[in-house]
């Protein structure tokens, strides 16, 4: 009985130690990468579904795959052969992270063009006032609204803070009627300059966090991103509404 008790005690000790060991591996990988790459901030380390690889998320939005000792690195998307074809494992992970980041940030301060009647879907669009394809997409927003799609605009003036495009977005946001001002600005009309406390810079930074590199960038509710202009009909079909 004493031997059995001792064996059970050892087994319990091993089980209790496993999480710590796993945590130690992840901490070691994070430290090795941070030491090797100046300025790199590791936000998370976890075991990849590909045996022998760990998935590392960094502050610049890149995904890195590393061996358990952190010595060998792979960059780029991890693909998986499935019964339905090739699945992009990395993009699936990015979608989940985007969804969480967007949920944490919330939609307070967006310029909203609500669905007509029953809301069937919501898309978050990072947009630039002067972007030609953003203007083309905006011209079809009424059609999207008719399909039951709410469009939430987040600011992403590609030229950055302090530039004319950035100031235009601030003027639109600070207008008494944001929707009308957005319509006018997207139509190439002059909008009266205005300033106020606004979320334009925070939204611009948010775009960088979720991987926006160009506009328009359309984020779906599942966290997937559609990069660039998509005709209203195609977007509605992709959302299963047509």
C-alpha positions as CSV (number, residue, x, y, z in Angstrom):
1,X,0.0,0.0,0.0
2,X,2.9,2.3,0.8
3,X,4.4,1.7,-2.6
4,X,1.1,2.3,-4.4
5,X,0.6,5.6,-2.5
6,X,4.1,6.7,-3.4
7,X,3.5,5.9,-7.1
8,X,0.2,7.8,-7.1
9,X,1.9,10.7,-5.4
10,X,4.6,10.8,-8.0
11,X,2.1,10.6,-10.8
12,X,0.1,13.5,-9.3
13,X,3.3,15.5,-9.0
14,X,4.1,15.0,-12.7
15,X,0.6,16.0,-13.7
16,X,0.8,19.2,-11.6
17,X,4.2,20.0,-13.1
18,X,3.2,19.7,-16.7
19,X,1.6,23.2,-17.1
20,X,4.6,24.7,-15.5
21,X,6.9,22.9,-18.0
22,X,4.7,24.0,-20.9
23,X,4.8,27.6,-19.5
24,X,8.6,27.4,-19.2
25,X,8.9,26.4,-22.9
26,X,6.8,29.3,-24.0
27,X,8.6,31.7,-21.8
28,X,12.0,30.5,-23.1
29,X,10.9,30.9,-26.7
30,X,9.6,34.4,-26.0
31,X,12.8,35.4,-24.3
32,X,15.1,34.0,-27.0
33,X,13.2,35.7,-29.8
34,X,13.0,39.0,-27.9
35,X,16.7,38.9,-27.2
36,X,17.6,38.0,-30.8
37,X,15.4,40.7,-32.4
38,X,15.7,44.2,-30.9
39,X,12.3,45.8,-30.5
40,X,10.3,42.6,-31.0
41,X,7.5,42.2,-28.4
42,X,6.1,38.7,-28.2
43,X,2.4,38.9,-27.4
44,X,1.7,35.1,-27.2
45,X,3.4,31.8,-27.7
46,X,1.4,28.5,-28.1
47,X,1.8,25.1,-29.5
48,X,0.9,24.9,-33.2
49,X,-1.3,22.2,-34.5
50,X,1.7,21.1,-36.6
51,X,3.6,18.9,-34.2
52,X,7.0,20.2,-33.2
53,X,6.2,23.9,-34.0
54,X,5.2,26.7,-31.7
55,X,3.2,29.7,-33.0
56,X,4.4,33.1,-31.9
57,X,2.4,36.3,-32.3
58,X,4.4,39.6,-32.2
59,X,3.6,43.2,-31.7
60,X,3.9,44.0,-35.4
61,X,1.1,41.5,-36.3
62,X,3.4,38.9,-37.9
63,X,3.1,35.2,-37.1
64,X,6.4,33.3,-36.5
65,X,6.8,29.5,-36.2
66,X,9.6,28.2,-34.1
67,X,11.0,24.9,-32.9
68,X,10.7,24.1,-29.2
69,X,14.2,25.5,-28.5
70,X,13.5,28.7,-30.4
71,X,16.5,28.1,-32.6
72,X,14.9,27.6,-35.9
73,X,12.2,30.0,-37.3
74,X,9.7,29.9,-40.1
75,X,7.8,33.0,-41.3
76,X,4.8,33.0,-43.6
77,X,1.5,31.2,-43.6
78,X,1.1,27.6,-42.4
79,X,-1.0,25.6,-44.8
80,X,-2.7,22.3,-44.0
81,X,-3.9,19.6,-46.5
82,X,-7.5,18.7,-45.6
83,X,-10.2,16.6,-47.2
84,X,-11.7,19.8,-48.6
85,X,-8.4,21.1,-50.1
86,X,-5.8,23.4,-48.6
87,X,-6.6,25.3,-45.4
88,X,-4.7,28.4,-44.3
89,X,-4.1,27.7,-40.6
90,X,-2.3,31.0,-40.0
91,X,-5.1,33.1,-41.5
92,X,-7.7,31.2,-39.4
93,X,-5.7,32.2,-36.3
94,X,-5.4,35.8,-37.5
95,X,-9.2,35.9,-37.9
96,X,-9.7,34.9,-34.3
97,X,-7.3,37.5,-33.1
98,X,-8.8,40.2,-35.2
99,X,-12.3,39.4,-33.9
100,X,-11.0,39.6,-30.3
101,X,-9.1,42.9,-30.9
102,X,-12.2,44.5,-32.6
103,X,-14.5,43.3,-29.8
104,X,-12.2,44.7,-27.1
105,X,-12.0,48.1,-29.0
106,X,-15.7,48.3,-29.5
107,X,-17.7,50.3,-32.1
108,X,-18.1,53.5,-30.2
109,X,-17.1,56.4,-32.4
110,X,-17.7,54.6,-35.8
111,X,-19.5,56.4,-38.5
112,X,-22.4,54.0,-39.1
113,X,-24.6,53.5,-42.1
114,X,-27.3,51.2,-40.8
115,X,-29.1,48.4,-42.6
116,X,-32.5,49.1,-44.0
117,X,-35.1,47.0,-42.1
118,X,-33.7,43.8,-40.6
119,X,-30.0,43.8,-40.0
120,X,-28.6,40.6,-41.4
121,X,-24.9,41.3,-41.3
122,X,-22.4,44.0,-40.1
123,X,-19.1,44.8,-41.8
124,X,-16.4,47.0,-40.3
125,X,-14.6,49.0,-43.0
126,X,-11.3,50.8,-42.5
127,X,-11.5,53.7,-45.0
128,X,-9.6,56.7,-46.3
129,X,-11.5,59.8,-47.5
130,X,-9.3,60.2,-50.6
131,X,-8.9,56.5,-51.6
132,X,-10.5,56.0,-55.1
133,X,-11.7,52.5,-54.3
134,X,-13.0,53.6,-50.9
135,X,-15.1,56.1,-52.8
136,X,-16.3,53.4,-55.2
137,X,-17.3,51.2,-52.3
138,X,-19.0,54.1,-50.6
139,X,-21.2,54.7,-53.6
140,X,-22.6,51.2,-53.1
141,X,-23.2,51.5,-49.4
142,X,-26.9,52.3,-50.0
143,X,-27.1,49.0,-51.9
144,X,-25.4,47.2,-49.0
145,X,-27.9,48.7,-46.6
146,X,-30.8,47.5,-48.7
147,X,-29.4,44.0,-48.5
148,X,-29.5,44.3,-44.7
149,X,-25.8,45.0,-44.2
150,X,-24.8,47.7,-41.7
151,X,-21.5,49.4,-42.6
152,X,-19.3,50.7,-39.8
153,X,-16.6,53.0,-40.9
154,X,-13.3,53.1,-39.0
155,X,-10.7,55.8,-39.9
156,X,-7.6,54.7,-41.7
157,X,-6.1,57.7,-43.5
158,X,-3.2,56.0,-45.2
159,X,-1.0,59.0,-45.3
160,X,-1.0,59.1,-41.5
161,X,-1.5,61.7,-38.8
162,X,-1.2,65.4,-39.7
163,X,-1.8,64.9,-43.4
164,X,-4.6,66.5,-45.5
165,X,-6.5,63.1,-45.7
166,X,-6.2,62.7,-41.9
167,X,-7.6,66.2,-41.3
168,X,-10.4,65.6,-43.7
169,X,-11.5,62.6,-41.7
170,X,-11.4,64.6,-38.5
171,X,-13.6,67.2,-40.2
172,X,-16.1,64.6,-41.3
173,X,-16.1,63.0,-37.8
174,X,-16.6,66.4,-36.1
175,X,-19.4,67.4,-38.4
176,X,-23.0,67.8,-37.1
177,X,-24.2,65.2,-39.6
178,X,-21.4,62.7,-40.0
179,X,-23.2,60.6,-42.6
180,X,-23.9,63.6,-44.8
181,X,-20.3,64.9,-44.4
182,X,-19.0,61.4,-45.4
183,X,-21.2,61.3,-48.4
184,X,-19.9,64.8,-49.5
185,X,-16.3,64.0,-48.8
186,X,-16.4,60.7,-50.6
187,X,-18.1,62.5,-53.5
188,X,-15.1,64.8,-53.8
189,X,-16.9,67.8,-52.3
190,X,-15.4,70.1,-49.8
191,X,-16.2,69.6,-46.2
192,X,-15.9,72.6,-43.8
193,X,-12.8,72.2,-41.6
194,X,-13.7,71.2,-38.0
195,X,-11.9,69.9,-35.0
196,X,-13.1,68.3,-31.8
197,X,-12.1,65.5,-29.5
198,X,-12.2,62.5,-31.8
199,X,-11.2,58.8,-32.2
200,X,-9.5,59.1,-35.6
201,X,-5.9,58.5,-34.4
202,X,-7.1,55.6,-32.2
203,X,-8.9,54.0,-35.1
204,X,-5.9,54.5,-37.3
205,X,-3.7,52.6,-34.8
206,X,-6.4,49.9,-34.5
207,X,-6.1,49.3,-38.2
208,X,-2.4,48.7,-37.8
209,X,-3.1,46.2,-35.0
210,X,-5.5,44.1,-37.1
211,X,-3.2,44.1,-40.1
212,X,-4.7,46.8,-42.3
213,X,-2.2,47.7,-45.0
214,X,-4.4,49.3,-47.6
215,X,-7.9,50.6,-48.0
216,X,-10.7,49.7,-48.1
217,X,-10.2,46.9,-45.7
218,X,-13.4,45.1,-44.9
219,X,-13.6,43.1,-41.7
220,X,-16.3,40.5,-41.4
221,X,-18.0,39.4,-38.2
222,X,-15.9,36.2,-38.1
223,X,-12.7,38.2,-38.1
224,X,-11.8,37.5,-41.8
225,X,-10.5,40.4,-43.8
226,X,-11.5,41.3,-47.4
227,X,-8.7,43.5,-48.8
228,X,-9.8,46.0,-51.4
229,X,-13.0,46.9,-53.1
230,X,-15.6,44.3,-53.6
231,X,-18.9,45.0,-55.5
232,X,-21.9,45.1,-53.3
233,X,-23.5,42.1,-55.0
234,X,-20.4,40.0,-54.5
235,X,-20.0,41.0,-50.9
236,X,-23.7,40.1,-50.1
237,X,-23.3,36.8,-51.9
238,X,-20.1,36.1,-49.8
239,X,-22.1,36.7,-46.7
240,X,-24.8,34.3,-47.8
241,X,-27.5,37.0,-48.3
242,X,-28.1,36.5,-52.0
